[in-house]
């Protein structure tokens, strides 16, 4: 029972561990290529490139600009096509066999010349595949420019969306990966504590959120994927990003970390606080206790071997008055960002639900948002957990607000 007993939070991190993580992730991806009957995948999404080969380069910029790409055959040379003058970033990568300059396949870079660069890409793809073992006659591509995807299909390649195999690959973490995840969680919780201690009447949401981010960045974290920090009547409905609103005593403050921390691993847990100076109202306490009940019930329910559908059906039932503003899912995966699977509420199963099995090694985020459809405030709580051989272990362990939980 390794996941049950391994000490992730006190293990040493060195280059050997990081190299083992990189090799494990590449092996996981290649296993899924075979399982999905793919000869290769072409990855443009920077998180997926980083997962498969361990190399980071302008990650946020690359999410909107497909300026670099990675070709991973199921059996053949792994080739990184890197942004101009950036080959040095991958020189020590243990997962990469070849580094080439990327073709300027997006019109933003090459304008009317883009078709020529797309042809260069296709020739490079053919070259890598000519030196790879081919069994299935199909490749996967994700996040590619439309012109490139159309030209690749026109050239005769049988293409499917590569996001499914890579999402499944990412869902099972190694023990070494979990050491890196634990470090990200620890440092994000430290930033959360700094934020909580700074909450007071008179400062803006933006000022408070900046305190959290300064701490994240100063300890090696990378960036926030969202700005989900809101107070008072901006906590309901959820998904209102932080603003210049001045926070007042006695208001609820709801916060979702959504942070890519150290080593590129995502830390995702949520807490709701009370701005000091006024005691919480009974209504605020009721909201908080209801959200807490949802979180704790659904964590206790998680077991390896359950199907997604069974879990959805057995999950805590949201009272009618909170259903309209419910969070979009009961549980979602978490790794280098929010990941597969997303387990839908039973209310949404017929619309977006899909099945699968909860397995040891999955890191999952258990979600709750409680906000009355006609209410002025809401509570957001979330916990990041690891599925083990016997149940779950909490990866996030930041405390809950005792004032809001009290009778």
Beta strands, then each sheet from edge to edge (+ up, - down):
strand 1: 40-43
strand 2: 69-73
strand 3: 79-82
strand 4: 98-101
strand 5: 138-142
strand 6: 158-161
strand 7: 223-224
strand 8: 229-231
strand 9: 252-256
strand 10: 259-260
strand 11: 266-267
strand 12: 270-274
strand 13: 331-334
strand 14: 338-343
strand 15: 363-371
strand 16: 378-387
strand 17: 392-394
sheet 1: 4+ 3+ 2- 1+ 5+ 6+
sheet 2: 7+ 10- 11+
sheet 3: 8+ 9- 12+
sheet 4: 14+ 13- 15+ 16- 17+
end
